[in-house]
Amino acid sequence: MIQTALHKGKLAVFYQERDKEVASALLAEKLGITAYQSISKDTAEDFFLTWRDGRLKLLDKELLKKGGLSVDIEPRPGEQRSWPAPKKGALAQALGRKTKTVVDATTGWGQDSLHIFRMGYDLRCIERSPVMVELLADGFSRLSQAEWVNNLNAQVPELIFGNAIEILPDLEIKPECIFIDPMFPPKRKKSALAKKSMTILRELLGDDEDKEQLFEVALQMARKRVVVKTPNHAEPIAGKPSESFTGKLLRYDVYLIG
Ligand SMILES: C[S@@+](CC[C@H](N)C(=O)[O-])C[C@H]1O[C@@H](n2cnc3c(N)ncnc32)[C@H](O)[C@@H]1O
């Protein structure tokens, strides 16, 4: 078991096909949770991991019948489908076009990481939630089999499981840039704009209350800059940043080092 039943009673593995029985039992054992072949409205857990449509998905009771959330490895709408994609837009400006090495210390659903990867940065990804690590490992494994990745012989980012506050100081090579996108409290309790994937993440994991500590460690461990992705309504994490790049609903605050 990789974590002391953090999600016991909240999350379970759910399998519908017999051929997933063994894999489901192994995953449930690894995460210290229960595996069910059928669930009803009386099932205690609210969240489920399941294999569906050839990928590992996270469901809540709303998504049980169909759908589910998985790590999406496809380029975002409007993103150039080449590799490396051009380093343009607020994220690339914040990371720095000349930057080569990046660590994403809060990988989550991997959407920023995969964007960073597709722009050709040399990337490593850290995630502390064992559930998200399973979903990410499934996504990165699909990515490693993608035709374009194989054709280009591109190296899929390394995924490191654990708390970045502890992992960053142990990295053998300090990255030029550390990117952090912690969970901030929402502006309103229920925001119509919040994406389902982020809502479910917050419900499952809660806010990242140690984000200031993570920022401090990142500042010591990055060689050139720390980039903090922040909702537009939130104050900068550590006073006035060196520069900020603003998107529609969010901001990238850049803290330059030295
Ligand atoms: C808001 S989500 C990140 C979303 C991500 N940028 C994306 O594009 O999908 C925050 C994630 O960071 C992770 N996280 C927060 N603090 C962390 C830490 N100290 N070490 C590792 N992971 C952390 C949380 O578990 C959560 O999955």
PDBQT file of the ligand as one rigid body, heavy atoms in Angstrom, charges set to zero:
ROOT
HETATM    1  C1  LIG A 301      -4.410  22.717  -9.453  1.00  0.00    +0.000 C 
HETATM    2  S1  LIG A 301      -3.765  21.117  -9.623  1.00  0.00    +0.000 S 
HETATM    3  C2  LIG A 301      -2.616  21.284 -10.945  1.00  0.00    +0.000 C 
HETATM    4  C3  LIG A 301      -3.254  21.233 -12.305  1.00  0.00    +0.000 C 
HETATM    5  C4  LIG A 301      -2.252  21.106 -13.417  1.00  0.00    +0.000 C 
HETATM    6  N1  LIG A 301      -1.457  22.286 -13.597  1.00  0.00    +0.000 N 
HETATM    7  C5  LIG A 301      -2.928  20.708 -14.715  1.00  0.00    +0.000 C 
HETATM    8  O1  LIG A 301      -2.626  21.325 -15.757  1.00  0.00    +0.000 OA
HETATM    9  O2  LIG A 301      -3.719  19.755 -14.716  1.00  0.00    +0.000 OA
HETATM   10  C6  LIG A 301      -2.681  20.952  -8.261  1.00  0.00    +0.000 C 
HETATM   11  C7  LIG A 301      -2.008  19.589  -8.165  1.00  0.00    +0.000 C 
HETATM   12  O3  LIG A 301      -0.756  19.751  -7.502  1.00  0.00    +0.000 OA
HETATM   13  C8  LIG A 301      -0.558  18.723  -6.594  1.00  0.00    +0.000 C 
HETATM   14  N2  LIG A 301       0.335  19.254  -5.565  1.00  0.00    +0.000 N 
HETATM   15  C9  LIG A 301       0.105  20.313  -4.741  1.00  0.00    +0.000 A 
HETATM   16  N3  LIG A 301       1.141  20.527  -3.908  1.00  0.00    +0.000 NA
HETATM   17  C10 LIG A 301       2.066  19.577  -4.216  1.00  0.00    +0.000 A 
HETATM   18  C11 LIG A 301       3.351  19.271  -3.694  1.00  0.00    +0.000 A 
HETATM   19  N4  LIG A 301       3.872  19.939  -2.669  1.00  0.00    +0.000 N 
HETATM   20  N5  LIG A 301       4.027  18.235  -4.246  1.00  0.00    +0.000 NA
HETATM   21  C12 LIG A 301       3.501  17.531  -5.274  1.00  0.00    +0.000 A 
HETATM   22  N6  LIG A 301       2.269  17.760  -5.790  1.00  0.00    +0.000 NA
HETATM   23  C13 LIG A 301       1.567  18.774  -5.267  1.00  0.00    +0.000 A 
HETATM   24  C14 LIG A 301      -1.945  18.361  -6.101  1.00  0.00    +0.000 C 
HETATM   25  O4  LIG A 301      -1.974  17.035  -5.599  1.00  0.00    +0.000 OA
HETATM   26  C15 LIG A 301      -2.786  18.552  -7.362  1.00  0.00    +0.000 C 
HETATM   27  O5  LIG A 301      -2.869  17.350  -8.089  1.00  0.00    +0.000 OA
ENDROOT
TORSDOF 0
